[in-house]
Amino acid sequence: MPSPNRAASRLLADISATLDSLTAPAITDPVAWVEERLGFGLDPWQRALLIDDHQRLLLCCPRQSGKSTIVAARTAYLMVSRPGIRIVALAPTIRQSAMLAAKTADVLRDESLVTETATKLVLANGSTLDALPGDQPKTVRGATADVVLIDEASRVRDELVVAALPMVAATAGSITMLSTPAGAAGAFFDAWTSDEDEWLRSQVTLADVNHYSEKTIKTMRRRLGERMFSQEFENRFLDAPGALFSAEDINALFSRKTADAYEPVIPATTWSPLF
């Protein structure tokens, strides 16, 4: 059992950290703050996502484009700039969720972290991050959040998305789903191809990712083959091999448009600034 003096000293330190966090200067330039923490510049699409405030956002990205990095950076920025915010980050597995928490903790260096575990971060200002696995939907039921971030959303179970939506019902909070395509099925694909306007849909292309080199792209195209390259790097939602009808054919059957006026439901827009 710690001595009374040691306990009192720890309490005073916690109080001091809390007061420092509450009186810390506001972040006037979130992009500059994040870039200084990361040690490198963000791509334009990452900058836009960092300060985005849409309630429902879908982001379709190539592999290794920096999705997880900007999710962690955005989480850290929100935790510092909005005291008391409750953020839930979801990923397909506990390993990926823990990686998100670790990346967020790296960005939060020099901040007053009062709790730091593999899947939970708490700042002295009351802001929290819970990083939960997407393969256990029952574990997220009942949670309340101001912000829900779903990384690799095309690879989480549909039941998880159903469980995540009510998290922000009482807070009027936001949900962002980011992913590379993983077949023409699932909650992310359904939201992306729906003609409803509930979600803002933005697509990141190879041209938007500055760290890709022509050599890397050629190598990946050769190793993966055209079909898988189109999914992993060109945002194509591929039908399962042997499927009788493509997802586009099925979408067309249920589209309200006539055959003559039909336009593909799958968007092909590139990322554009949101503000």
Secondary structure as UniProt FT lines:
FT   HELIX           4..23
FT   HELIX           30..38
FT   HELIX           44..50
FT   STRAND          56..60
FT   TURN            63..64
FT   HELIX           67..81
FT   TURN            83..84
FT   STRAND          86..91
FT   HELIX           94..107
FT   TURN            108..110
FT   STRAND          113..116
FT   STRAND          120..123
FT   TURN            124..125
FT   STRAND          128..133
FT   TURN            134..135
FT   HELIX           137..140
FT   TURN            141..142
FT   STRAND          147..150
FT   TURN            151..152
FT   HELIX           153..155
FT   HELIX           158..164
FT   HELIX           165..168
FT   TURN            169..172
FT   STRAND          174..179
FT   HELIX           187..193
FT   STRAND          200..203
FT   HELIX           206..208
FT   TURN            210..211
FT   HELIX           214..234
FT   TURN            241..242
FT   HELIX           247..254
FT   TURN            259..261
//
